[in-house]
Amino acid sequence: MNHKQKLRVTTRLNLQKEKEGKFPIYIRVYVDGKKAEIFSDYWIKESEWNNTKRMVKTKHPKADFINAYLKKVQTSIETNFYELRARNETTTAIILKQNLIGVNITPTHKTILEAFNP
């Protein structure tokens, strides 16, 4: 890795995707300014979202549960990022997202070593 990569993880309410008066909560991952978004599977009303703290307001009946889930996802992303960094591997927001959701990217072509080793 040529430089120290920078990670930022935030949560947000997507006000462009309203369904039955509720909006989806997304986790946004930035690595060196490039982003990827992960849908949290939770929908809430805009009035139940604290935009300053970027979490569900305590008046929501499942606020503790949803906020704990969002924090767990954030921690998982950060842990994965720092593990990759400790191994001196460069990563991207997309790779962190794929690692979180369990998408395994395998190359569709052989490497040079694979080509020479039957």
C-alpha positions as CSV (number, residue, x, y, z in Angstrom):
1,M,0.0,0.0,0.0
2,N,1.5,3.3,-1.0
3,H,-0.5,5.5,1.3
4,K,-2.6,5.3,4.4
5,Q,-6.2,4.8,3.3
6,K,-9.0,6.7,5.1
7,L,-12.3,5.2,6.1
8,R,-15.5,6.8,7.0
9,V,-18.8,5.1,7.8
10,T,-22.1,6.9,8.2
11,T,-25.8,6.2,8.2
12,R,-28.5,8.1,6.5
13,L,-32.1,8.1,5.7
14,N,-32.8,8.0,2.0
15,L,-35.5,10.5,1.5
16,Q,-35.8,9.8,-2.2
17,K,-37.2,6.3,-1.7
18,E,-40.4,6.7,0.3
19,K,-42.8,3.7,0.8
20,E,-46.0,4.0,2.8
21,G,-44.6,7.1,4.6
22,K,-41.4,5.4,5.6
23,F,-37.8,5.8,4.3
24,P,-35.0,3.2,4.1
25,I,-31.9,3.5,6.3
26,Y,-28.6,3.1,4.5
27,I,-25.1,2.6,5.7
28,R,-22.6,4.6,3.6
29,V,-18.9,3.5,3.4
30,Y,-16.2,5.8,2.1
31,V,-12.7,4.8,1.4
32,D,-10.5,7.6,0.2
33,G,-13.6,9.6,-0.8
34,K,-15.1,6.8,-2.9
35,K,-18.4,5.4,-1.6
36,A,-20.6,2.4,-1.5
37,E,-24.0,2.1,0.1
38,I,-25.6,-0.8,2.0
39,F,-29.3,-1.1,2.6
40,S,-30.0,-1.9,6.3
41,D,-33.4,-3.6,5.7
42,Y,-35.0,-1.0,8.0
43,W,-37.7,1.6,7.1
44,I,-38.7,4.4,9.4
45,K,-40.6,7.7,9.3
46,E,-38.6,10.8,8.8
47,S,-39.8,12.1,12.2
48,E,-38.2,9.1,13.9
49,W,-34.7,9.8,12.5
50,N,-32.2,12.0,14.3
51,N,-30.1,13.4,11.4
52,T,-27.6,15.0,13.7
53,K,-26.7,11.8,15.5
54,R,-27.5,9.7,12.4
55,M,-29.6,7.2,14.4
56,V,-33.2,6.3,15.2
57,K,-34.8,8.5,17.8
58,T,-35.5,6.8,21.1
59,K,-39.3,7.3,20.8
60,H,-39.3,4.6,18.0
61,P,-40.3,1.3,19.5
62,K,-37.4,-0.6,18.0
63,A,-34.8,2.3,18.4
64,D,-32.4,0.3,20.6
65,F,-32.5,-2.7,18.3
66,I,-32.0,-0.8,15.1
67,N,-29.3,1.5,16.5
68,A,-27.4,-1.5,17.9
69,Y,-27.6,-3.2,14.5
70,L,-26.3,-0.1,12.7
71,K,-23.5,0.2,15.2
72,K,-22.7,-3.5,14.8
73,V,-22.5,-3.1,11.0
74,Q,-20.3,0.0,11.3
75,T,-17.9,-1.9,13.7
76,S,-17.8,-4.9,11.3
77,I,-16.8,-2.6,8.4
78,E,-14.2,-0.8,10.5
79,T,-12.7,-4.1,11.7
80,N,-12.5,-5.5,8.2
81,F,-10.9,-2.3,7.0
82,Y,-8.2,-2.3,9.7
83,E,-7.5,-6.1,9.3
84,L,-6.9,-5.5,5.5
85,R,-4.8,-2.5,6.4
86,A,-2.7,-4.5,8.9
87,R,-2.0,-7.0,6.1
88,N,-0.9,-4.1,4.0
89,E,-3.7,-4.7,1.5
90,T,-5.4,-1.9,-0.4
91,T,-9.1,-1.9,-0.2
92,T,-12.1,0.0,-1.6
93,A,-15.6,0.8,-0.3
94,I,-17.0,-1.8,-2.7
95,I,-14.7,-4.5,-1.4
96,L,-15.8,-3.7,2.2
97,K,-19.4,-3.8,1.2
98,Q,-19.0,-7.1,-0.6
99,N,-17.1,-8.6,2.4
100,L,-20.0,-7.4,4.7
101,I,-22.8,-8.9,2.6
102,G,-20.8,-12.1,1.8
103,V,-20.2,-11.6,-1.8
104,N,-16.9,-13.4,-2.7
105,I,-15.2,-12.0,-5.8
106,T,-13.1,-14.6,-7.5
107,P,-11.2,-13.8,-10.7
108,T,-12.7,-15.2,-13.8
109,H,-9.3,-15.5,-15.4
110,K,-6.2,-17.3,-14.4
111,T,-3.2,-15.6,-12.9
112,I,0.2,-16.1,-14.5
113,L,1.2,-18.6,-11.7
114,E,-2.1,-20.5,-12.1
115,A,-1.5,-20.7,-15.9
116,F,1.9,-22.4,-15.5
117,N,0.8,-24.7,-12.6
118,P,-1.7,-27.3,-13.9
